[in-house]
Amino acid sequence: MISGFATPEGTKKFAQNSAINQENFKVFENLTLSNVGIGTYLGDADSRTDKMVSNAVKQSILSGINVVDTAINYRAQKAERSVGKAISELIQENKITRDQIFISTKNGYVTNDADVQLGFWEYVKQEYTQKDVVKEGDITSGYHCMTPKYLSDQLDRSLKNLDLECVDLMYLHNAVEGQIKDIPKEQFLRNLESVIELYEQKRDEGKIKFYGMATWECFRVPRENPEYLSLEDTVNMAKKIGGENHGFKFIQLPFNLYYDQALLGKTQTIENNPVSVLESATRLDVGVFTSVPLMQGRLLQSGVMPEFSDLKPSIRALQFIRSSPGVIAPLVGQKSPDHVSENLEVMKIPPYSHEEFLGLVKKLTS
């Protein structure tokens, strides 16, 4: 297994050695991270897609991207293996070193293994139930499980899939969304506290560097919504457990020109003052990665996206997101060489300045 993790020195060297515009890197937690990352969500669970994903990850990294995002349930564990293969090959070819690449994955959803010839529930029974990883009542109707025993099992499987001794960022995956229909909010918060305790323990063991929450609704909806979660309260929970040097440093959420709540919706509070989740994250020293930048291609359809520049629609979409205050990088899913090349054209230009971005938002919302 590959040792190490992303470091300030390694990520800075990656950026300096990259041919892309140096303004396309952001420094967070002393790590120099590309302001576009590659996501690995979609695709069939077959060997052809494995190869496409591995090649896309390699092409992205060689083009200047050092942020790679995956999850154990993506393509039933095959996405993680494709990422692991790409990273291993690039290291073996002396194209990169482990300390230059920031790798995130997620756990929480119940997943099978596409490389094991068992049905979903047969796999769950063999790998989880019979091995006492999960017991009756642990799995919700949303196919979600956030018990420490299950999450610990999933972390070890993720590390094996990725061929890594340590992952830079482990997200708890859509926890509120996957749990809240089946348990009271108070119970969820107690469970979340147990998960944070587990993740802090795994940091001490050297298996993860940081942790966070990959979400869909919880940080974007108003307080009265059952799926609402306070980012401020969650960070305070992490401080209570892990101290000032706690590892809860990142969240992931949907954000694009259609899903604009993270920027425009004042759904969070800081010291009882309403703020957007992006402002909340900035003030709480939490980095934000964003999902669905192109809404799986729907934003690229004719007439859907606002005409605010002469950039290609995909570049326009990425430029808006990565220029937003508080966002480290949008995570764009890309498999074909042509899509990788097209999306990475955005790395040839700098993001908008703060003044340019404010002017654009004013124009789009007027």
Beta strands, then each sheet from edge to edge (+ up, - down):
strand 1: 25-28
strand 2: 31-34
strand 3: 37-39
strand 4: 67-69
strand 5: 102-107
strand 6: 167-173
strand 7: 208-214
strand 8: 248-254
strand 9: 268-270
strand 10: 273-275
strand 11: 287-291
strand 12: 327-333
sheet 1: 1+ 2-
sheet 2: 3+ 12+ 11+ 8+ 7+ 6+ 5+ 4+
sheet 3: 9+ 10-
end
